[in-house]
Each structure stands twice: as C-alpha cells, then as structure tokens.
Amino acid sequence: MSFLKDTLSIFKKRELSFIECHKESENVYTFLFEKDSDITWKAGQHGLFNIIHRKIKNPTRPFTLSAAPSENIVRITIKIDENPSEFKYAMLELKQGMKISMSGPVGGFYLKENIPSLLIAGGIGITPFRSILKQLEEEGDSIRKPIHLLYMDSKKSFLFKEELDAIANHPSISVTYLDSRDGLYQEIEKFTSLYNNNSKYFIAGPISMVNSIASYLQNNGIPKRNIKKDVFYGYK
C-alpha cells in the first residue's frame, strides 16, 4: 500500500510559493516554501522539484525535505558552490511569491519501527536526519528505543548543530560529531556491539561514503535488510 501511495504521489505536481532563502554555511542554503494543506510526508522522504520560472536544460532535481511534517512548511537545504549548475543558479534567482513545482514526496528512508536506530550522516546528508529528529522531538514521549546520530564532516561545518544539540537533550536521542572515517567506524562498532542485528541503520550522504559504510556494516554481520541508504548524487 505504501508503494502504491508513493507511486501515485510522484505523479501529483503542486506549485509552491517561495517564502525566503537563508545561508546555513559558506556554501549551503535553505529554501522555504509555503505548505499546502494537502501535502503530507514522512520525515526523511524527498520530493522532485521543478524549475518553472524560466527554461533550463535539466529543470528537475530530487531533494530531501529537511523540515519535519509537524513544522508546517516545505524546506529544502542545498549545497551550492561558486560555479553552480543551471538548476541551482535558478534556485538562487527565486524571489518571494515566485513558484516552484514539486512532485511527491516519496521514498522509504524513514523510521518505521520503534527499535534502536543508528543514523549516519555525511556532510549534506544530514538533511533527512534533521527532518527525522525534529519529528521525533515533536512526538516526545513516544520514543522508547535509542536513536543515535553520527554526523561526519571533515570540514567540521556541522549544519543545524544548535538544533541537533537541543534535540539531543531527549534521553533516548544522542548526537556524535565526527571529522574522520576512523572515528566514525569506532562509533559504529560501539553501537553494533550493543544492539547488533536488533537495530536499523540509516546512511545518507555522497554515494562513495554511503556504499562504503553499507559494505562495512554487512561485512560486520549486519543484514542488508537492516540497512537503509539515501544517496546524494553529485557530491563528493
């Protein structure tokens, strides 16, 4: 039923009104759009966004919704370098009241069971986990099993750090910031030694990082069915 709902959702396009954009770090921007009353999603899902204010070669790109459903706003957070793609340049052109089209949201990258879960983010891959943790914060006492976020960024420019630190005040949620792969593997080992196969593993970030960590988990006895991946293409 969930697959059918996602399939139908991807064909439904909506035009969203742009509210504002703000800079999260040197090359990361958050874009906010008005949320229509009929838009729903599970924290961690993504939408297909389409530029409509001018013609460009590749007008559609997938982006995770970095807002939780409870925040009542559509929010995407994007890395934009000095020489942006035509799509990202068009995003920076948006002014208040201008429109962008969105299909979805869709995807299976969200918490389905109340079991110990390890969330592993690399760089901009933190966006689905911001959504997930903000939603867990809203739900409050319904969290009964440990949720541990490992956030790796070699440049130490950890996005949403103040928000994440506040959420980590919940007794079942913890956040560890890392700047090396060795440190990341050590933290993964700590978690797997405690929970092993009775847990879920969610990995989001650049494709090389996601595939490497997924392989590491499987080589250490974690079943493939217990691993969820969200690959951010075009990032290193």
C-alpha positions as CSV (number, residue, x, y, z in Angstrom):
1,M,0.0,0.0,0.0
2,S,2.9,2.4,0.8
3,F,4.5,1.7,-2.6
4,L,1.2,2.4,-4.4
5,K,0.8,5.6,-2.4
6,D,4.3,6.7,-3.3
7,T,3.7,5.8,-7.0
8,L,0.6,7.9,-7.2
9,S,2.2,10.8,-5.2
10,I,5.0,11.2,-7.7
11,F,2.6,11.9,-10.5
12,K,0.9,14.7,-8.5
13,K,2.5,18.1,-9.1
14,R,1.9,21.1,-7.0
15,E,3.2,24.7,-7.3
16,L,4.7,26.0,-4.1
17,S,5.2,29.7,-3.3
18,F,8.7,30.7,-2.3
19,I,9.0,32.4,1.0
20,E,12.7,33.0,1.6
21,C,16.2,31.7,1.5
22,H,18.9,31.8,4.1
23,K,22.5,30.8,4.2
24,E,23.4,27.9,6.6
25,S,27.1,27.9,6.0
26,E,29.6,29.1,3.4
27,N,28.0,27.1,0.5
28,V,24.8,25.7,1.9
29,Y,21.4,27.4,1.6
30,T,18.0,26.6,2.9
31,F,14.9,27.4,0.8
32,L,11.5,27.8,2.4
33,F,8.1,27.3,0.6
34,E,4.5,27.6,1.7
35,K,3.0,24.2,2.5
36,D,-0.5,23.4,1.0
37,S,-2.9,21.7,3.4
38,D,-3.0,18.5,1.3
39,I,0.8,18.0,1.3
40,T,1.9,15.2,3.6
41,W,5.1,13.3,4.0
42,K,7.1,11.0,6.4
43,A,10.1,12.6,7.9
44,G,13.1,11.6,5.7
45,Q,11.3,11.5,2.4
46,H,12.2,13.5,-0.7
47,G,10.4,15.5,-3.4
48,L,11.1,16.1,-7.1
49,F,11.5,19.9,-7.5
50,N,11.0,21.5,-10.9
51,I,12.1,25.0,-12.0
52,I,9.2,26.8,-13.8
53,H,10.1,30.5,-13.7
54,R,12.4,30.0,-16.7
55,K,13.5,27.3,-19.1
56,I,16.7,25.3,-18.3
57,K,18.1,22.2,-19.7
58,N,17.6,19.9,-16.7
59,P,14.7,21.5,-14.7
60,T,14.0,18.7,-12.2
61,R,16.1,17.6,-9.2
62,P,15.3,15.4,-6.2
63,F,15.8,17.0,-2.7
64,T,15.1,15.7,0.7
65,L,12.6,17.7,2.7
66,S,14.7,19.0,5.6
67,A,11.6,20.1,7.5
68,A,9.6,17.7,9.7
69,P,5.9,17.3,8.7
70,S,5.0,19.0,12.1
71,E,6.8,22.2,11.1
72,N,4.1,23.0,8.5
73,I,6.5,24.3,5.9
74,V,8.3,22.8,2.9
75,R,12.0,23.2,3.4
76,I,15.0,22.0,1.3
77,T,18.7,22.5,2.1
78,I,21.1,22.5,-0.8
79,K,24.9,22.8,-1.2
80,I,25.6,25.5,-3.9
81,D,29.3,26.0,-4.9
82,E,30.9,29.0,-6.6
83,N,30.0,27.7,-10.1
84,P,26.5,26.3,-9.6
85,S,24.6,24.2,-12.0
86,E,21.9,25.9,-14.1
87,F,19.3,24.4,-11.7
88,K,20.9,25.8,-8.6
89,Y,21.5,29.2,-10.2
90,A,17.8,29.3,-10.9
91,M,17.1,28.5,-7.3
92,L,19.1,31.5,-6.2
93,E,17.0,33.7,-8.5
94,L,13.8,33.0,-6.6
95,K,12.1,35.9,-5.0
96,Q,9.3,35.9,-2.5
97,G,6.0,34.8,-4.1
98,M,7.6,33.1,-7.1
99,K,6.7,29.5,-7.8
100,I,8.4,26.1,-8.0
101,S,6.8,22.8,-8.8
102,M,7.1,19.7,-6.6
103,S,6.1,16.1,-7.1
104,G,5.9,13.7,-4.2
105,P,7.2,13.5,-1.5
106,V,8.2,9.8,-1.9
107,G,10.8,7.3,-0.7
108,G,11.3,4.7,2.1
109,F,14.0,6.5,4.0
110,Y,12.2,6.9,7.3
111,L,11.8,5.3,10.7
112,K,9.2,2.5,10.6
113,E,9.8,0.7,13.8
114,N,10.4,1.7,17.4
115,I,13.8,-0.1,17.7
116,P,17.3,1.0,18.3
117,S,18.5,3.0,15.2
118,L,21.8,4.4,14.1
119,L,21.6,7.4,11.8
120,I,24.8,8.0,9.9
121,A,25.2,11.3,8.0
122,G,28.0,12.6,5.8
123,G,28.0,16.3,5.0
124,I,24.8,17.5,3.3
125,G,23.4,14.0,4.1
126,I,22.3,15.5,7.4
127,T,19.1,16.9,5.8
128,P,16.8,13.8,6.1
129,F,18.0,13.3,9.7
130,R,17.1,16.9,10.6
131,S,13.6,16.1,9.5
132,I,13.5,12.8,11.3
133,L,14.9,14.2,14.6
134,K,12.6,17.3,14.5
135,Q,9.6,15.0,14.1
136,L,10.8,12.7,17.0
137,E,11.2,15.9,19.1
138,E,7.6,16.8,18.4
139,E,6.4,13.3,19.3
140,G,8.3,13.4,22.5
141,D,7.5,10.6,24.9
142,S,6.6,8.2,22.1
143,I,10.3,7.5,21.7
144,R,11.2,4.4,23.7
145,K,14.3,3.0,22.0
146,P,17.7,4.7,21.5
147,I,18.3,6.8,18.4
148,H,21.9,7.7,17.8
149,L,23.1,10.2,15.1
150,L,26.7,10.0,13.9
151,Y,27.4,13.2,11.9
152,M,30.6,13.2,9.9
153,D,32.0,16.3,8.3
154,S,35.7,16.6,7.6
155,K,35.4,20.4,7.4
156,K,33.6,20.5,10.8
157,S,30.9,22.8,9.4
158,F,28.1,20.9,11.1
159,L,24.8,22.1,9.8
160,F,21.9,22.5,12.2
161,K,24.2,22.0,15.2
162,E,22.3,24.1,17.7
163,E,19.0,22.4,16.8
164,L,20.6,18.9,16.9
165,D,22.1,19.7,20.3
166,A,18.8,20.8,21.7
167,I,17.0,17.6,20.4
168,A,19.8,15.5,21.9
169,N,18.5,16.6,25.4
170,H,15.9,13.9,25.0
171,P,17.0,10.9,27.0
172,S,16.6,8.5,24.0
173,I,18.4,10.6,21.4
174,S,22.1,11.2,21.2
175,V,24.4,13.0,18.6
176,T,28.1,12.5,18.0
177,Y,30.1,14.8,15.7
178,L,33.0,13.4,13.8
179,D,35.6,14.6,11.3
180,S,37.3,11.3,10.3
181,R,36.3,8.0,8.9
182,D,38.3,6.2,11.6
183,G,36.3,7.9,14.3
184,L,33.1,7.1,12.5
185,Y,33.9,3.3,12.4
186,Q,34.8,3.3,16.1
187,E,31.4,4.8,16.9
188,I,29.6,2.3,14.6
189,E,31.4,-0.6,16.4
190,K,30.2,0.7,19.8
191,F,26.6,0.7,18.6
192,T,26.8,-2.7,16.8
193,S,28.3,-4.3,19.9
194,L,25.3,-3.2,21.9
195,Y,22.5,-3.9,19.5
196,N,23.9,-5.9,16.6
197,N,21.0,-7.3,14.5
198,N,18.3,-5.9,16.7
199,S,18.6,-2.5,15.2
200,K,18.3,-0.5,12.0
201,Y,21.0,1.5,10.2
202,F,20.2,4.6,8.1
203,I,23.0,6.1,5.9
204,A,22.8,9.4,4.0
205,G,25.4,11.3,2.1
206,P,27.7,11.1,-1.0
207,I,27.5,7.8,-2.9
208,S,31.1,6.7,-2.1
209,M,30.5,7.2,1.6
210,V,27.1,5.5,1.7
211,N,28.3,2.4,-0.2
212,S,31.5,2.1,1.8
213,I,29.7,2.2,5.2
214,A,26.9,-0.1,4.0
215,S,29.6,-2.6,2.9
216,Y,31.4,-2.2,6.2
217,L,28.1,-2.9,8.1
218,Q,27.4,-6.0,6.0
219,N,31.0,-7.3,6.5
220,N,30.4,-7.0,10.2
221,G,27.3,-9.1,10.2
222,I,24.5,-6.6,9.8
223,P,21.9,-8.0,7.4
224,K,21.3,-6.0,4.3
225,R,17.6,-5.7,5.2
226,N,18.5,-3.7,8.3
227,I,20.3,-1.0,6.3
228,K,18.6,1.9,4.6
229,K,20.5,4.2,2.2
230,D,19.9,7.7,0.9
231,V,22.4,8.6,-1.8
232,F,23.2,12.2,-2.6
233,Y,24.4,12.2,-6.2
234,G,26.8,14.9,-7.4
235,Y,28.5,15.4,-4.1
236,K,32.0,14.1,-3.0
